[in-house]
């Protein structure tokens, strides 16, 4: 089982008219995602989708409940352990590409492996670039690439370490419709080819329908 969430709640305190009020974002949320499943998370703006992803990524703490990734309880890790676990087990794709501007496509793709001290051959990096149609761009920097190319590189980078869990937050949100469709076609192809367990947050109902399962975050709960 790649991901299991048990009765997770999350709230924030906000100052309203001079009084501290508790704003509940997630309420006893439960979710089980088997290995290789691609799950879409949809919901209105402000429903807590990004907060939900942050909790699963171990980037924010939850008030109660438990989250397991590869049967490891995130709540029992300290910051250093969580950082290492995240690097080894999770991949991320965001609206913003978050590429290193002074590095080439080849160097951006190799960087996660270098951080984890994993050995790799240049041919492996070039093959991964070729898988997303970017081998001819291997020695180009992000500023020399189109938005679609940058997002394809970001997808390849997210999968380069063979993560157990991929978290994607509106990956086509910054692209025009045609480019976004092409990028997401590649996204689904790569995720299914690698059988990577994936949570995809999206406002796009068409993309959500392409996933194995579609859930709506509403009133702090995930609904079928």
N, C-alpha and C positions, 0 to 999 in steps of 0.2 A: 504494500500500500504506500503510494508516494506521499499523500497528504491526508491528514485527519485532523479535523477541528471539532472540539467538544465544548459546547456551552460557553463560547467566548463572548464576553461583553466588553465594550469600550465606551468611555464617556469622557467628556471634557468639561472643565468649569469655565463659565463665561460670566462676565460682569454686566448685568443688565439693570439699569436704573439704580445703580449703587448697591445692588444685591448680587451675591454670588449664586448662580444657578447651575445646575448640573444638566448638561446636554448629552443625552444618550444617543450614541451613534450605532452601536451594534448591541443586540440584546440576546444573550444565550444562543448564539449562532452555532449551527452544526453543519459540517460538510465532510464527506469522504470522497476522495478522488483516487481511483485505482491507477496503477501504473499505465502510462500511455494514453490516458483519456485527455481530450481537449474540451475544456469547459468554458463557456462564455458567461460573463457576469455583466448584466445590463441593469439599468436603473436610472432614475432621474438625477440631474445634477444636484449635488449635495446629499445624496442618499448614503454616502459612506464608502463608495467603491474604492477610491484611492486609499482611504484609511484601512480598509480591509486588506488591500495588497501590501501596505506597509507593515501590518501585523504579521502576515504570512512570511514576509521577507525578513522579519526580525529587526526592522528599522524603528519600530515603535513598540511600546509595552501595552499589554491588555490588562484590564481590571480583574478579570476572573476567567476561568476556563483553562483549556490546554490546546496547544497546537503541536502536532507531530509532523515532521518531514523526514521521510525514510525511517520512521519509528523513533526518531530523536526528538525529545521534548525541548522546544525552543525556549520555554520559560525557565529552564534550569541552567541555561548557558550564561556565562558572563560575557561582557562586551567583546573581549578578545576571542573567546571561543566562538561566539556568534559570527564575528567577522570572518574567521577562518572557515567556518561551516558554510557560510553564505557563498564565499568564493569557490568552494569546492563542489557545492551541490545545487546552486541556483544560477539561472541566467535571467537577464532583464532586457526588455525592449520597451522604450518609451516613445512619446511623441517627439521629443527632442532627441537627437541622435547620440549626444554625449560622446562623440569621438574626440580623440586627442588631436588638436588642430595641427600640431607641428610634426605629427607622425604620418607616414604613408599608409595606404590601405593594408599593405602587407604587415607593417609594424603594428598597426592598431589591432589586427587580428592575432598577431603573435603575443601581444602584451599579456593577456590573461594567462597564457601558458607559462610565460616567464615569471609572473607573480607567484604561480603555484610551483615553480621550479620543476616543471614538466619538460622532458626532452621532446624535441620535435625536429623533423626534417623540413627544409625549405619546400620540398616537393609537397609535403602535407598541407602547408599553408596555401600554396598555389592551387592545390586541388580544391580546398575549401572555398577559395575565392572563385574558382571556376564553377563550383556548384551554384553560386549565386550570380553568375555571369559577370564577374568582376576581375577575372585574371588579367585582361588588358589594362586594368586600372591599378595593378599591384603597386606601382611606384608613384601613384598620384596621392596628393594630400586631400583631405575633405573639401577644402576650398576650391579644388580643381574638379570636383565631382558634383553631379546634380543631386537634388533632394532625394530622388528615388534611389540613386546609387548609394548615397550615404545611409539610407535606411536598410538597404539590402546588406550593406557592410555591418550595420548594427545587429541585424538578425544573425549573420554568420558569426559575429563576435560572441553573441549570447549563447550560441550552441557549440562553440569551439572546444569548450572544456567538457562536453558531454554531460550537462547538468541533469540532475534527477527531476528538477522542477523549473519550468520557464514561466516567468511572470511578465505579461505584456499589457501595458496601459495605453490604450488608444494608439497603436503603432502606426496607423495611417492618418492620424489626425492632422498632421502638418503638411499633407500632400494633397495635390489636386485629385479629383475623382478618378481620372484614368490612371494616373501614376499609382495612386493608392490601391486600386484594384490589382494592378500588376504586382505590386510589392506584396500584397496580402495573398495572392495566388502562390507566390514563392514561399511566403511564410508558412502557409498550410502544407505545401509540398515538403518543405524541410522538416517541419515538426512531425509530420506523419512518417516520413522516411526514417527519422531517428527515433520514433516512438517516444517522444519526450512528453511527459505529463505537463499540461499547460493550462494556466488560467489566463483568459483573454478578457480584459475589461474593454467594452466598446459601447458606443451609442448607435452603431450601425446594425440594424436588425438583420440585414442580409448577411453580414459577416457572422453574426451570432448563430444564424440558422445553419451555417456550414460546420459548426462545431458538433461534437458528439452529444453535448448536453447544453441547454440554455437555462440559466437561473437568473431571477430578478431579485435585486436587493431592494427591499421595501420595508420600511418601519423597523429597520435593524435586523431583519431576517432574510434569509435566502429562500425564495419560493420557486417552485417548478413552473 
